[in-house]
Amino acid sequence: MLYPFMTLADETEIVHSESMEKDGKEQVKVVIEKPVVGGFHSAVCWLPDYRWEAVQGFKPDEIEAYQGMIQSLSHVIIDLARDGGFDRAANL
């Protein structure tokens, strides 16, 4: 399941998974989707490694900007992933 995290001014959506164990360590999947004419640009970033995969349509400088944003917010994303997203965290 993916949880909403942030919508940017250009309608780019950033969502995250629940915290999961993968390869013996905690990981969180962050998905970025930006609407464009005819579809979406998209990318996946795995925390805490900041490993990018499935990058489609984004230029390297865009990924670099998203990387900086995700790095500055990764502690929040990981905490929310552990708690089941904003909605669940707000009700705890």
PDB file of N, CA, C and O in Angstrom:
ATOM      1  N   MET A   1       0.834  -1.162   0.000  1.00  0.00           N
ATOM      2  CA  MET A   1       0.000   0.000   0.000  1.00  0.00           C
ATOM      3  C   MET A   1       0.891   1.241   0.000  1.00  0.00           C
ATOM      4  O   MET A   1       1.932   1.271   0.657  1.00  0.00           O
ATOM      5  N   LEU A   2       0.468   2.267  -0.747  1.00  0.00           N
ATOM      6  CA  LEU A   2       1.196   3.526  -0.795  1.00  0.00           C
ATOM      7  C   LEU A   2       0.383   4.620  -0.111  1.00  0.00           C
ATOM      8  O   LEU A   2      -0.837   4.691  -0.258  1.00  0.00           O
ATOM      9  N   TYR A   3       1.074   5.461   0.631  1.00  0.00           N
ATOM     10  CA  TYR A   3       0.438   6.531   1.391  1.00  0.00           C
ATOM     11  C   TYR A   3       0.828   7.882   0.812  1.00  0.00           C
ATOM     12  O   TYR A   3       1.994   8.089   0.475  1.00  0.00           O
ATOM     13  N   PRO A   4      -0.121   8.809   0.688  1.00  0.00           N
ATOM     14  CA  PRO A   4       0.222  10.143   0.190  1.00  0.00           C
ATOM     15  C   PRO A   4       1.150  10.854   1.164  1.00  0.00           C
ATOM     16  O   PRO A   4       0.984  10.770   2.381  1.00  0.00           O
ATOM     17  N   PHE A   5       2.127  11.554   0.604  1.00  0.00           N
ATOM     18  CA  PHE A   5       3.038  12.337   1.434  1.00  0.00           C
ATOM     19  C   PHE A   5       2.973  13.822   1.084  1.00  0.00           C
ATOM     20  O   PHE A   5       2.821  14.665   1.968  1.00  0.00           O
ATOM     21  N   MET A   6       3.089  14.143  -0.216  1.00  0.00           N
ATOM     22  CA  MET A   6       3.167  15.544  -0.596  1.00  0.00           C
ATOM     23  C   MET A   6       2.715  15.715  -2.043  1.00  0.00           C
ATOM     24  O   MET A   6       2.984  14.869  -2.896  1.00  0.00           O
ATOM     25  N   THR A   7       2.022  16.828  -2.305  1.00  0.00           N
ATOM     26  CA  THR A   7       1.700  17.239  -3.667  1.00  0.00           C
ATOM     27  C   THR A   7       2.367  18.589  -3.892  1.00  0.00           C
ATOM     28  O   THR A   7       2.128  19.542  -3.150  1.00  0.00           O
ATOM     29  N   LEU A   8       3.201  18.662  -4.915  1.00  0.00           N
ATOM     30  CA  LEU A   8       3.920  19.891  -5.213  1.00  0.00           C
ATOM     31  C   LEU A   8       3.054  20.825  -6.065  1.00  0.00           C
ATOM     32  O   LEU A   8       2.013  20.415  -6.580  1.00  0.00           O
ATOM     33  N   ALA A   9       3.482  22.060  -6.209  1.00  0.00           N
ATOM     34  CA  ALA A   9       2.716  23.077  -6.945  1.00  0.00           C
ATOM     35  C   ALA A   9       2.457  22.671  -8.394  1.00  0.00           C
ATOM     36  O   ALA A   9       1.440  23.064  -8.966  1.00  0.00           O
ATOM     37  N   ASP A  10       3.355  21.891  -9.000  1.00  0.00           N
ATOM     38  CA  ASP A  10       3.169  21.458 -10.388  1.00  0.00           C
ATOM     39  C   ASP A  10       2.369  20.152 -10.490  1.00  0.00           C
ATOM     40  O   ASP A  10       2.345  19.511 -11.540  1.00  0.00           O
ATOM     41  N   GLU A  11       1.718  19.770  -9.391  1.00  0.00           N
ATOM     42  CA  GLU A  11       0.884  18.571  -9.275  1.00  0.00           C
ATOM     43  C   GLU A  11       1.668  17.266  -9.202  1.00  0.00           C
ATOM     44  O   GLU A  11       1.090  16.188  -9.335  1.00  0.00           O
ATOM     45  N   THR A  12       2.975  17.354  -8.993  1.00  0.00           N
ATOM     46  CA  THR A  12       3.774  16.155  -8.763  1.00  0.00           C
ATOM     47  C   THR A  12       3.355  15.547  -7.433  1.00  0.00           C
ATOM     48  O   THR A  12       3.266  16.242  -6.421  1.00  0.00           O
ATOM     49  N   GLU A  13       3.100  14.245  -7.446  1.00  0.00           N
ATOM     50  CA  GLU A  13       2.693  13.520  -6.240  1.00  0.00           C
ATOM     51  C   GLU A  13       3.876  12.712  -5.711  1.00  0.00           C
ATOM     52  O   GLU A  13       4.590  12.060  -6.473  1.00  0.00           O
ATOM     53  N   ILE A  14       4.071  12.765  -4.403  1.00  0.00           N
ATOM     54  CA  ILE A  14       5.083  11.944  -3.739  1.00  0.00           C
ATOM     55  C   ILE A  14       4.350  11.080  -2.731  1.00  0.00           C
ATOM     56  O   ILE A  14       3.648  11.585  -1.855  1.00  0.00           O
ATOM     57  N   VAL A  15       4.518   9.772  -2.863  1.00  0.00           N
ATOM     58  CA  VAL A  15       3.871   8.815  -1.973  1.00  0.00           C
ATOM     59  C   VAL A  15       4.931   7.860  -1.444  1.00  0.00           C
ATOM     60  O   VAL A  15       6.031   7.777  -1.991  1.00  0.00           O
ATOM     61  N   HIS A  16       4.594   7.136  -0.372  1.00  0.00           N
ATOM     62  CA  HIS A  16       5.557   6.195   0.207  1.00  0.00           C
ATOM     63  C   HIS A  16       4.839   4.922   0.645  1.00  0.00           C
ATOM     64  O   HIS A  16       3.627   4.904   0.859  1.00  0.00           O
ATOM     65  N   SER A  17       5.621   3.875   0.767  1.00  0.00           N
ATOM     66  CA  SER A  17       5.109   2.585   1.247  1.00  0.00           C
ATOM     67  C   SER A  17       5.154   2.542   2.761  1.00  0.00           C
ATOM     68  O   SER A  17       5.596   3.487   3.415  1.00  0.00           O
ATOM     69  N   GLU A  18       4.691   1.437   3.302  1.00  0.00           N
ATOM     70  CA  GLU A  18       4.932   1.137   4.709  1.00  0.00           C
ATOM     71  C   GLU A  18       6.395   0.762   4.854  1.00  0.00           C
ATOM     72  O   GLU A  18       7.051   0.407   3.874  1.00  0.00           O
ATOM     73  N   SER A  19       6.900   0.837   6.056  1.00  0.00           N
ATOM     74  CA  SER A  19       8.242   0.351   6.335  1.00  0.00           C
ATOM     75  C   SER A  19       8.248  -1.156   6.138  1.00  0.00           C
ATOM     76  O   SER A  19       7.328  -1.850   6.570  1.00  0.00           O
ATOM     77  N   MET A  20       9.290  -1.658   5.481  1.00  0.00           N
ATOM     78  CA  MET A  20       9.380  -3.104   5.235  1.00  0.00           C
ATOM     79  C   MET A  20      10.818  -3.569   5.401  1.00  0.00           C
ATOM     80  O   MET A  20      11.759  -2.782   5.302  1.00  0.00           O
ATOM     81  N   GLU A  21      10.965  -4.838   5.651  1.00  0.00           N
ATOM     82  CA  GLU A  21      12.298  -5.408   5.719  1.00  0.00           C
ATOM     83  C   GLU A  21      12.625  -6.006   4.362  1.00  0.00           C
ATOM     84  O   GLU A  21      11.870  -6.820   3.829  1.00  0.00           O
ATOM     85  N   LYS A  22      13.762  -5.593   3.808  1.00  0.00           N
ATOM     86  CA  LYS A  22      14.206  -6.079   2.516  1.00  0.00           C
ATOM     87  C   LYS A  22      15.707  -6.254   2.593  1.00  0.00           C
ATOM     88  O   LYS A  22      16.421  -5.336   2.997  1.00  0.00           O
ATOM     89  N   ASP A  23      16.187  -7.406   2.215  1.00  0.00           N
ATOM     90  CA  ASP A  23      17.617  -7.698   2.288  1.00  0.00           C
ATOM     91  C   ASP A  23      18.164  -7.507   3.698  1.00  0.00           C
ATOM     92  O   ASP A  23      19.304  -7.081   3.878  1.00  0.00           O
ATOM     93  N   GLY A  24      17.335  -7.827   4.705  1.00  0.00           N
ATOM     94  CA  GLY A  24      17.766  -7.781   6.090  1.00  0.00           C
ATOM     95  C   GLY A  24      17.816  -6.400   6.723  1.00  0.00           C
ATOM     96  O   GLY A  24      18.373  -6.236   7.809  1.00  0.00           O
ATOM     97  N   LYS A  25      17.230  -5.389   6.048  1.00  0.00           N
ATOM     98  CA  LYS A  25      17.216  -4.057   6.655  1.00  0.00           C
ATOM     99  C   LYS A  25      15.918  -3.333   6.314  1.00  0.00           C
ATOM    100  O   LYS A  25      15.230  -3.663   5.348  1.00  0.00           O
ATOM    101  N   GLU A  26      15.611  -2.344   7.131  1.00  0.00           N
ATOM    102  CA  GLU A  26      14.401  -1.565   6.931  1.00  0.00           C
ATOM    103  C   GLU A  26      14.532  -0.729   5.657  1.00  0.00           C
ATOM    104  O   GLU A  26      15.561  -0.097   5.417  1.00  0.00           O
ATOM    105  N   GLN A  27      13.464  -0.737   4.842  1.00  0.00           N
ATOM    106  CA  GLN A  27      13.444   0.067   3.631  1.00  0.00           C
ATOM    107  C   GLN A  27      12.050   0.660   3.431  1.00  0.00           C
ATOM    108  O   GLN A  27      11.045   0.102   3.872  1.00  0.00           O
ATOM    109  N   VAL A  28      12.021   1.800   2.759  1.00  0.00           N
ATOM    110  CA  VAL A  28      10.772   2.461   2.410  1.00  0.00           C
ATOM    111  C   VAL A  28      10.847   2.852   0.942  1.00  0.00           C
ATOM    112  O   VAL A  28      11.832   3.437   0.490  1.00  0.00           O
ATOM    113  N   LYS A  29       9.803   2.524   0.215  1.00  0.00           N
ATOM    114  CA  LYS A  29       9.711   2.857  -1.203  1.00  0.00           C
ATOM    115  C   LYS A  29       9.018   4.213  -1.337  1.00  0.00           C
ATOM    116  O   LYS A  29       7.922   4.414  -0.814  1.00  0.00           O
ATOM    117  N   VAL A  30       9.671   5.145  -2.047  1.00  0.00           N
ATOM    118  CA  VAL A  30       9.095   6.458  -2.319  1.00  0.00           C
ATOM    119  C   VAL A  30       8.865   6.546  -3.826  1.00  0.00           C
ATOM    120  O   VAL A  30       9.777   6.297  -4.614  1.00  0.00           O
ATOM    121  N   VAL A  31       7.648   6.900  -4.220  1.00  0.00           N
ATOM    122  CA  VAL A  31       7.291   6.988  -5.635  1.00  0.00           C
ATOM    123  C   VAL A  31       6.943   8.434  -5.960  1.00  0.00           C
ATOM    124  O   VAL A  31       6.197   9.090  -5.232  1.00  0.00           O
ATOM    125  N   ILE A  32       7.496   8.913  -7.063  1.00  0.00           N
ATOM    126  CA  ILE A  32       7.229  10.269  -7.542  1.00  0.00           C
ATOM    127  C   ILE A  32       6.551  10.156  -8.899  1.00  0.00           C
ATOM    128  O   ILE A  32       7.045   9.462  -9.787  1.00  0.00           O
ATOM    129  N   GLU A  33       5.420  10.837  -9.061  1.00  0.00           N
ATOM    130  CA  GLU A  33       4.711  10.871 -10.338  1.00  0.00           C
ATOM    131  C   GLU A  33       4.347  12.310 -10.675  1.00  0.00           C
ATOM    132  O   GLU A  33       3.747  13.024  -9.871  1.00  0.00           O
ATOM    133  N   LYS A  34       4.722  12.715 -11.874  1.00  0.00           N
ATOM    134  CA  LYS A  34       4.436  14.072 -12.341  1.00  0.00           C
ATOM    135  C   LYS A  34       3.571  13.970 -13.591  1.00  0.00           C
ATOM    136  O   LYS A  34       3.981  13.347 -14.570  1.00  0.00           O
ATOM    137  N   PRO A  35       2.369  14.575 -13.577  1.00  0.00           N
ATOM    138  CA  PRO A  35       1.529  14.526 -14.773  1.00  0.00           C
ATOM    139  C   PRO A  35       2.127  15.373 -15.895  1.00  0.00           C
ATOM    140  O   PRO A  35       2.554  16.507 -15.677  1.00  0.00           O
ATOM    141  N   VAL A  36       2.147  14.808 -17.077  1.00  0.00           N
ATOM    142  CA  VAL A  36       2.596  15.513 -18.282  1.00  0.00           C
ATOM    143  C   VAL A  36       1.600  15.204 -19.388  1.00  0.00           C
ATOM    144  O   VAL A  36       0.796  14.279 -19.270  1.00  0.00           O
ATOM    145  N   VAL A  37       1.656  15.971 -20.449  1.00  0.00           N
ATOM    146  CA  VAL A  37       0.762  15.723 -21.575  1.00  0.00           C
ATOM    147  C   VAL A  37       0.951  14.281 -22.046  1.00  0.00           C
ATOM    148  O   VAL A  37       2.061  13.874 -22.389  1.00  0.00           O
ATOM    149  N   GLY A  38      -0.118  13.527 -22.058  1.00  0.00           N
ATOM    150  CA  GLY A  38      -0.066  12.149 -22.524  1.00  0.00           C
ATOM    151  C   GLY A  38       0.323  11.122 -21.486  1.00  0.00           C
ATOM    152  O   GLY A  38       0.525   9.958 -21.833  1.00  0.00           O
ATOM    153  N   GLY A  39       0.438  11.508 -20.213  1.00  0.00           N
ATOM    154  CA  GLY A  39       0.778  10.502 -19.208  1.00  0.00           C
ATOM    155  C   GLY A  39       1.468  11.075 -17.986  1.00  0.00           C
ATOM    156  O   GLY A  39       1.085  12.123 -17.466  1.00  0.00           O
ATOM    157  N   PHE A  40       2.506  10.358 -17.536  1.00  0.00           N
ATOM    158  CA  PHE A  40       3.220  10.726 -16.316  1.00  0.00           C
ATOM    159  C   PHE A  40       4.708  10.498 -16.498  1.00  0.00           C
ATOM    160  O   PHE A  40       5.126   9.628 -17.262  1.00  0.00           O
ATOM    161  N   HIS A  41       5.503  11.287 -15.791  1.00  0.00           N
ATOM    162  CA  HIS A  41       6.890  10.951 -15.540  1.00  0.00           C
ATOM    163  C   HIS A  41       6.879  10.295 -14.167  1.00  0.00           C
ATOM    164  O   HIS A  41       6.087  10.677 -13.305  1.00  0.00           O
ATOM    165  N   SER A  42       7.740   9.322 -13.956  1.00  0.00           N
ATOM    166  CA  SER A  42       7.726   8.623 -12.672  1.00  0.00           C
ATOM    167  C   SER A  42       9.120   8.135 -12.299  1.00  0.00           C
ATOM    168  O   SER A  42      10.002   7.990 -13.146  1.00  0.00           O
ATOM    169  N   ALA A  43       9.288   7.888 -11.004  1.00  0.00           N
ATOM    170  CA  ALA A  43      10.546   7.356 -10.490  1.00  0.00           C
ATOM    171  C   ALA A  43      10.293   6.758  -9.115  1.00  0.00           C
ATOM    172  O   ALA A  43       9.359   7.145  -8.413  1.00  0.00           O
ATOM    173  N   VAL A  44      11.144   5.809  -8.746  1.00  0.00           N
ATOM    174  CA  VAL A  44      11.095   5.168  -7.437  1.00  0.00           C
ATOM    175  C   VAL A  44      12.434   5.387  -6.747  1.00  0.00           C
ATOM    176  O   VAL A  44      13.494   5.212  -7.348  1.00  0.00           O
ATOM    177  N   CYS A  45      12.369   5.772  -5.484  1.00  0.00           N
ATOM    178  CA  CYS A  45      13.569   5.931  -4.665  1.00  0.00           C
ATOM    179  C   CYS A  45      13.395   5.075  -3.409  1.00  0.00           C
ATOM    180  O   CYS A  45      12.374   5.166  -2.728  1.00  0.00           O
ATOM    181  N   TRP A  46      14.388   4.248  -3.108  1.00  0.00           N
ATOM    182  CA  TRP A  46      14.357   3.402  -1.912  1.00  0.00           C
ATOM    183  C   TRP A  46      15.163   4.055  -0.804  1.00  0.00           C
ATOM    184  O   TRP A  46      16.337   4.381  -0.979  1.00  0.00           O
ATOM    185  N   LEU A  47      14.518   4.239   0.334  1.00  0.00           N
ATOM    186  CA  LEU A  47      15.188   4.764   1.520  1.00  0.00           C
ATOM    187  C   LEU A  47      15.580   3.596   2.418  1.00  0.00           C
ATOM    188  O   LEU A  47      14.878   2.584   2.420  1.00  0.00           O
ATOM    189  N   PRO A  48      16.641   3.686   3.163  1.00  0.00           N
ATOM    190  CA  PRO A  48      17.499   4.843   3.389  1.00  0.00           C
ATOM    191  C   PRO A  48      18.671   4.935   2.420  1.00  0.00           C
ATOM    192  O   PRO A  48      19.536   5.793   2.594  1.00  0.00           O
ATOM    193  N   ASP A  49      18.725   4.077   1.407  1.00  0.00           N
ATOM    194  CA  ASP A  49      19.880   4.037   0.500  1.00  0.00           C
ATOM    195  C   ASP A  49      19.849   5.099  -0.596  1.00  0.00           C
ATOM    196  O   ASP A  49      20.870   5.363  -1.231  1.00  0.00           O
ATOM    197  N   TYR A  50      18.682   5.710  -0.824  1.00  0.00           N
ATOM    198  CA  TYR A  50      18.502   6.662  -1.925  1.00  0.00           C
ATOM    199  C   TYR A  50      18.864   6.010  -3.259  1.00  0.00           C
ATOM    200  O   TYR A  50      19.526   6.601  -4.113  1.00  0.00           O
ATOM    201  N   ARG A  51      18.399   4.758  -3.401  1.00  0.00           N
ATOM    202  CA  ARG A  51      18.635   4.006  -4.634  1.00  0.00           C
ATOM    203  C   ARG A  51      17.459   4.264  -5.567  1.00  0.00           C
ATOM    204  O   ARG A  51      16.312   3.983  -5.223  1.00  0.00           O
ATOM    205  N   TRP A  52      17.748   4.798  -6.741  1.00  0.00           N
ATOM    206  CA  TRP A  52      16.708   5.136  -7.718  1.00  0.00           C
ATOM    207  C   TRP A  52      16.543   4.011  -8.723  1.00  0.00           C
ATOM    208  O   TRP A  52      17.512   3.373  -9.136  1.00  0.00           O
ATOM    209  N   GLU A  53      15.288   3.782  -9.110  1.00  0.00           N
ATOM    210  CA  GLU A  53      14.994   2.789 -10.147  1.00  0.00           C
ATOM    211  C   GLU A  53      13.729   3.220 -10.880  1.00  0.00           C
ATOM    212  O   GLU A  53      12.999   4.101 -10.427  1.00  0.00           O
ATOM    213  N   ALA A  54      13.491   2.591 -12.005  1.00  0.00           N
ATOM    214  CA  ALA A  54      12.278   2.819 -12.798  1.00  0.00           C
ATOM    215  C   ALA A  54      12.064   4.299 -13.101  1.00  0.00           C
ATOM    216  O   ALA A  54      10.935   4.789 -13.069  1.00  0.00           O
ATOM    217  N   VAL A  55      13.156   5.010 -13.397  1.00  0.00           N
ATOM    218  CA  VAL A  55      13.052   6.437 -13.727  1.00  0.00           C
ATOM    219  C   VAL A  55      12.578   6.557 -15.172  1.00  0.00           C
ATOM    220  O   VAL A  55      13.234   6.078 -16.097  1.00  0.00           O
ATOM    221  N   GLN A  56      11.433   7.201 -15.346  1.00  0.00           N
ATOM    222  CA  GLN A  56      10.859   7.363 -16.679  1.00  0.00           C
ATOM    223  C   GLN A  56      10.458   8.819 -16.893  1.00  0.00           C
ATOM    224  O   GLN A  56       9.583   9.340 -16.202  1.00  0.00           O
ATOM    225  N   GLY A  57      11.108   9.472 -17.861  1.00  0.00           N
ATOM    226  CA  GLY A  57      10.729  10.822 -18.251  1.00  0.00           C
ATOM    227  C   GLY A  57      11.453  11.939 -17.527  1.00  0.00           C
ATOM    228  O   GLY A  57      11.548  13.044 -18.060  1.00  0.00           O
ATOM    229  N   PHE A  58      11.968  11.692 -16.332  1.00  0.00           N
ATOM    230  CA  PHE A  58      12.667  12.729 -15.586  1.00  0.00           C
ATOM    231  C   PHE A  58      14.100  12.879 -16.097  1.00  0.00           C
ATOM    232  O   PHE A  58      14.754  11.894 -16.438  1.00  0.00           O
ATOM    233  N   LYS A  59      14.574  14.116 -16.144  1.00  0.00           N
ATOM    234  CA  LYS A  59      15.956  14.408 -16.521  1.00  0.00           C
ATOM    235  C   LYS A  59      16.834  14.266 -15.273  1.00  0.00           C
ATOM    236  O   LYS A  59      16.338  14.353 -14.150  1.00  0.00           O
ATOM    237  N   PRO A  60      18.145  14.048 -15.472  1.00  0.00           N
ATOM    238  CA  PRO A  60      19.043  13.888 -14.315  1.00  0.00           C
ATOM    239  C   PRO A  60      18.977  15.052 -13.320  1.00  0.00           C
ATOM    240  O   PRO A  60      19.055  14.825 -12.113  1.00  0.00           O
ATOM    241  N   ASP A  61      18.836  16.293 -13.800  1.00  0.00           N
ATOM    242  CA  ASP A  61      18.783  17.417 -12.866  1.00  0.00           C
ATOM    243  C   ASP A  61      17.481  17.407 -12.059  1.00  0.00           C
ATOM    244  O   ASP A  61      17.460  17.881 -10.923  1.00  0.00           O
ATOM    245  N   GLU A  62      16.406  16.879 -12.625  1.00  0.00           N
ATOM    246  CA  GLU A  62      15.153  16.758 -11.869  1.00  0.00           C
ATOM    247  C   GLU A  62      15.305  15.718 -10.762  1.00  0.00           C
ATOM    248  O   GLU A  62      14.877  15.941  -9.630  1.00  0.00           O
ATOM    249  N   ILE A  63      15.914  14.587 -11.092  1.00  0.00           N
ATOM    250  CA  ILE A  63      16.145  13.545 -10.079  1.00  0.00           C
ATOM    251  C   ILE A  63      17.052  14.084  -8.982  1.00  0.00           C
ATOM    252  O   ILE A  63      16.848  13.789  -7.804  1.00  0.00           O
ATOM    253  N   GLU A  64      18.044  14.866  -9.358  1.00  0.00           N
ATOM    254  CA  GLU A  64      18.937  15.462  -8.364  1.00  0.00           C
ATOM    255  C   GLU A  64      18.164  16.376  -7.405  1.00  0.00           C
ATOM    256  O   GLU A  64      18.414  16.367  -6.199  1.00  0.00           O
ATOM    257  N   ALA A  65      17.233  17.158  -7.939  1.00  0.00           N
ATOM    258  CA  ALA A  65      16.415  18.037  -7.095  1.00  0.00           C
ATOM    259  C   ALA A  65      15.510  17.216  -6.175  1.00  0.00           C
ATOM    260  O   ALA A  65      15.384  17.531  -4.991  1.00  0.00           O
ATOM    261  N   TYR A  66      14.880  16.166  -6.710  1.00  0.00           N
ATOM    262  CA  TYR A  66      14.039  15.302  -5.872  1.00  0.00           C
ATOM    263  C   TYR A  66      14.887  14.606  -4.809  1.00  0.00           C
ATOM    264  O   TYR A  66      14.444  14.435  -3.674  1.00  0.00           O
ATOM    265  N   GLN A  67      16.095  14.208  -5.174  1.00  0.00           N
ATOM    266  CA  GLN A  67      17.001  13.574  -4.209  1.00  0.00           C
ATOM    267  C   GLN A  67      17.241  14.499  -3.024  1.00  0.00           C
ATOM    268  O   GLN A  67      17.167  14.068  -1.874  1.00  0.00           O
ATOM    269  N   GLY A  68      17.527  15.769  -3.299  1.00  0.00           N
ATOM    270  CA  GLY A  68      17.755  16.728  -2.217  1.00  0.00           C
ATOM    271  C   GLY A  68      16.539  16.889  -1.331  1.00  0.00           C
ATOM    272  O   GLY A  68      16.653  16.953  -0.107  1.00  0.00           O
ATOM    273  N   MET A  69      15.370  16.955  -1.956  1.00  0.00           N
ATOM    274  CA  MET A  69      14.129  17.101  -1.194  1.00  0.00           C
ATOM    275  C   MET A  69      13.890  15.871  -0.321  1.00  0.00           C
ATOM    276  O   MET A  69      13.567  15.993   0.861  1.00  0.00           O
ATOM    277  N   ILE A  70      14.047  14.696  -0.907  1.00  0.00           N
ATOM    278  CA  ILE A  70      13.810  13.457  -0.162  1.00  0.00           C
ATOM    279  C   ILE A  70      14.827  13.309   0.966  1.00  0.00           C
ATOM    280  O   ILE A  70      14.471  12.883   2.065  1.00  0.00           O
ATOM    281  N   GLN A  71      16.083  13.655   0.708  1.00  0.00           N
ATOM    282  CA  GLN A  71      17.091  13.567   1.767  1.00  0.00           C
ATOM    283  C   GLN A  71      16.729  14.462   2.943  1.00  0.00           C
ATOM    284  O   GLN A  71      16.893  14.066   4.097  1.00  0.00           O
ATOM    285  N   SER A  72      16.241  15.659   2.663  1.00  0.00           N
ATOM    286  CA  SER A  72      15.921  16.574   3.761  1.00  0.00           C
ATOM    287  C   SER A  72      14.683  16.142   4.537  1.00  0.00           C
ATOM    288  O   SER A  72      14.486  16.566   5.676  1.00  0.00           O
ATOM    289  N   LEU A  73      13.852  15.305   3.932  1.00  0.00           N
ATOM    290  CA  LEU A  73      12.608  14.861   4.577  1.00  0.00           C
ATOM    291  C   LEU A  73      12.593  13.366   4.900  1.00  0.00           C
ATOM    292  O   LEU A  73      11.581  12.851   5.374  1.00  0.00           O
ATOM    293  N   SER A  74      13.689  12.670   4.653  1.00  0.00           N
ATOM    294  CA  SER A  74      13.688  11.208   4.795  1.00  0.00           C
ATOM    295  C   SER A  74      13.323  10.751   6.198  1.00  0.00           C
ATOM    296  O   SER A  74      12.634   9.742   6.349  1.00  0.00           O
ATOM    297  N   HIS A  75      13.765  11.466   7.230  1.00  0.00           N
ATOM    298  CA  HIS A  75      13.434  11.057   8.596  1.00  0.00           C
ATOM    299  C   HIS A  75      11.920  11.124   8.827  1.00  0.00           C
ATOM    300  O   HIS A  75      11.367  10.284   9.536  1.00  0.00           O
ATOM    301  N   VAL A  76      11.256  12.108   8.239  1.00  0.00           N
ATOM    302  CA  VAL A  76       9.799  12.223   8.359  1.00  0.00           C
ATOM    303  C   VAL A  76       9.119  11.095   7.583  1.00  0.00           C
ATOM    304  O   VAL A  76       8.192  10.461   8.085  1.00  0.00           O
ATOM    305  N   ILE A  77       9.583  10.851   6.362  1.00  0.00           N
ATOM    306  CA  ILE A  77       8.989   9.796   5.532  1.00  0.00           C
ATOM    307  C   ILE A  77       9.130   8.440   6.217  1.00  0.00           C
ATOM    308  O   ILE A  77       8.175   7.665   6.262  1.00  0.00           O
ATOM    309  N   ILE A  78      10.305   8.152   6.747  1.00  0.00           N
ATOM    310  CA  ILE A  78      10.531   6.860   7.401  1.00  0.00           C
ATOM    311  C   ILE A  78       9.652   6.721   8.644  1.00  0.00           C
ATOM    312  O   ILE A  78       9.069   5.661   8.868  1.00  0.00           O
ATOM    313  N   ASP A  79       9.550   7.766   9.445  1.00  0.00           N
ATOM    314  CA  ASP A  79       8.671   7.712  10.626  1.00  0.00           C
ATOM    315  C   ASP A  79       7.217   7.474  10.222  1.00  0.00           C
ATOM    316  O   ASP A  79       6.527   6.657  10.831  1.00  0.00           O
ATOM    317  N   LEU A  80       6.754   8.183   9.201  1.00  0.00           N
ATOM    318  CA  LEU A  80       5.376   7.981   8.729  1.00  0.00           C
ATOM    319  C   LEU A  80       5.180   6.578   8.175  1.00  0.00           C
ATOM    320  O   LEU A  80       4.126   5.973   8.374  1.00  0.00           O
ATOM    321  N   ALA A  81       6.185   6.058   7.484  1.00  0.00           N
ATOM    322  CA  ALA A  81       6.094   4.706   6.935  1.00  0.00           C
ATOM    323  C   ALA A  81       5.956   3.675   8.058  1.00  0.00           C
ATOM    324  O   ALA A  81       5.259   2.673   7.901  1.00  0.00           O
ATOM    325  N   ARG A  82       6.605   3.917   9.161  1.00  0.00           N
ATOM    326  CA  ARG A  82       6.504   3.014  10.315  1.00  0.00           C
ATOM    327  C   ARG A  82       5.117   3.082  10.953  1.00  0.00           C
ATOM    328  O   ARG A  82       4.625   2.091  11.493  1.00  0.00           O
ATOM    329  N   ASP A  83       4.490   4.265  10.885  1.00  0.00           N
ATOM    330  CA  ASP A  83       3.192   4.485  11.530  1.00  0.00           C
ATOM    331  C   ASP A  83       1.997   4.310  10.599  1.00  0.00           C
ATOM    332  O   ASP A  83       0.856   4.417  11.048  1.00  0.00           O
ATOM    333  N   GLY A  84       2.231   4.040   9.305  1.00  0.00           N
ATOM    334  CA  GLY A  84       1.110   3.845   8.390  1.00  0.00           C
ATOM    335  C   GLY A  84       0.612   5.119   7.734  1.00  0.00           C
ATOM    336  O   GLY A  84      -0.574   5.220   7.420  1.00  0.00           O
ATOM    337  N   GLY A  85       1.474   6.083   7.521  1.00  0.00           N
ATOM    338  CA  GLY A  85       1.106   7.292   6.799  1.00  0.00           C
ATOM    339  C   GLY A  85       0.561   8.392   7.685  1.00  0.00           C
ATOM    340  O   GLY A  85       0.369   8.210   8.887  1.00  0.00           O
ATOM    341  N   PHE A  86       0.312   9.554   7.059  1.00  0.00           N
ATOM    342  CA  PHE A  86      -0.188  10.733   7.780  1.00  0.00           C
ATOM    343  C   PHE A  86      -1.476  10.449   8.524  1.00  0.00           C
ATOM    344  O   PHE A  86      -1.591  10.779   9.705  1.00  0.00           O
ATOM    345  N   ASP A  87      -2.454   9.840   7.855  1.00  0.00           N
ATOM    346  CA  ASP A  87      -3.773   9.643   8.475  1.00  0.00           C
ATOM    347  C   ASP A  87      -3.664   8.827   9.750  1.00  0.00           C
ATOM    348  O   ASP A  87      -4.234   9.201  10.775  1.00  0.00           O
ATOM    349  N   ARG A  88      -2.957   7.745   9.701  1.00  0.00           N
ATOM    350  CA  ARG A  88      -2.812   6.896  10.886  1.00  0.00           C
ATOM    351  C   ARG A  88      -2.006   7.602  11.971  1.00  0.00           C
ATOM    352  O   ARG A  88      -2.364   7.551  13.148  1.00  0.00           O
ATOM    353  N   ALA A  89      -0.907   8.269  11.571  1.00  0.00           N
ATOM    354  CA  ALA A  89      -0.077   8.973  12.546  1.00  0.00           C
ATOM    355  C   ALA A  89      -0.863  10.076  13.252  1.00  0.00           C
ATOM    356  O   ALA A  89      -0.652  10.328  14.438  1.00  0.00           O
ATOM    357  N   ALA A  90      -1.755  10.721  12.538  1.00  0.00           N
ATOM    358  CA  ALA A  90      -2.574  11.797  13.132  1.00  0.00           C
ATOM    359  C   ALA A  90      -3.558  11.266  14.163  1.00  0.00           C
ATOM    360  O   ALA A  90      -3.984  12.005  15.051  1.00  0.00           O
ATOM    361  N   ASN A  91      -3.923   9.994  14.056  1.00  0.00           N
ATOM    362  CA  ASN A  91      -4.898   9.393  14.968  1.00  0.00           C
ATOM    363  C   ASN A  91      -4.256   8.664  16.139  1.00  0.00           C
ATOM    364  O   ASN A  91      -4.967   8.130  16.990  1.00  0.00           O
ATOM    365  N   LEU A  92      -2.947   8.630  16.202  1.00  0.00           N
ATOM    366  CA  LEU A  92      -2.279   7.926  17.311  1.00  0.00           C
ATOM    367  C   LEU A  92      -2.237   8.761  18.553  1.00  0.00           C
ATOM    368  O   LEU A  92      -1.712   8.321  19.576  1.00  0.00           O
TER     369      LEU A  92
END
